[in-house]
């Protein structure tokens, strides 16, 4: 079953977001397997991330790689919300 995850960190700006995605890309892990949709939106220090994953397992596998990169870049993900997906349109 597909799952969605929503991150609303206490503070995230484009520089921090790009540092994380650039690191993932340099490791050959961006976009990761199992990711259906990724979006980052907001303004200034109030960026948020919304993703849809093929399964909870795919999200969990990626999370193991993502968390150390977030820590290295001083990005606090806050308390992500994970929810089942009812429908995804192309």
N, C-alpha and C positions, 0 to 999 in steps of 0.2 A: 504494500500500500504506500502510495506517495505521501510525503510529509512536507509541510511548509515550516520554515523557521524565520522568525522576525527578531532582529537585533535592534535595540534602541539604546546604544551605549550612553553612559553619562556625558561623554565628550568624544566626538570623532570628527576630524576634519579631513579634507582631501589629501593632505600630505601623509597623514597616518594611514588612510585607506590605501593610497597608492604604494606606500612602503610595503604593506602586507601583500597586495596583489602582485607587485613586482617581484617580491621574494618568492611567492608561489610560482610565478611564471618562470623565474630563473631556475627553479628546481624541476621544471617540467610538469608541474601539477596544477596548471591553471589554463582552462577550466578543468576541474577534477571529474573523474568518472562518476556517473550517477547524478550529476547536477543537471536539472531540467531548465531552471531559470534562476538568474541572479540579477538583482538590481540594487543600486546604491542611490539614495536620494536624500534631499534635504539641503540645508544651507549652512555655511560657516562651520562652526564646531558642533552642529546638530545633525550630522549625517546618520542615516539609518540604513540597514541592509535587510532585504527580503529575498529569500531563496525557496525554490521548490526542488525537492530531491526525490529520486525514484523510490527510495525506501529509507527507513530509519537506519538500517545497517550501513548504507552508503554515506549518510550524514555522519554517523558515528565514526566510520573509518576516516573520513576527511577531518573531523574534529580532532582526532589524535594528531594529525599533522599540523592543523591550523593553530591550536592552542599555544605551542611553543613559539610560533612566529608572532602571534599577537603579543605574547610576553616580551619577546625580544624588541618589539617596536613600541612598547609601553601603551598598547591599546587594550583598554578594559572593555570586554564585550557586554558588560552588564548582565542582566538575567534574560537570556534569549527565551522566546516563547516558541514552542514546537507544537504544531497542530496537524491533524489529519487533513489531507486535501480531498475536497469533494469533486472538483472539476478544474481542468487546465485547458485553456483555449490556445491555439497556436498564435 
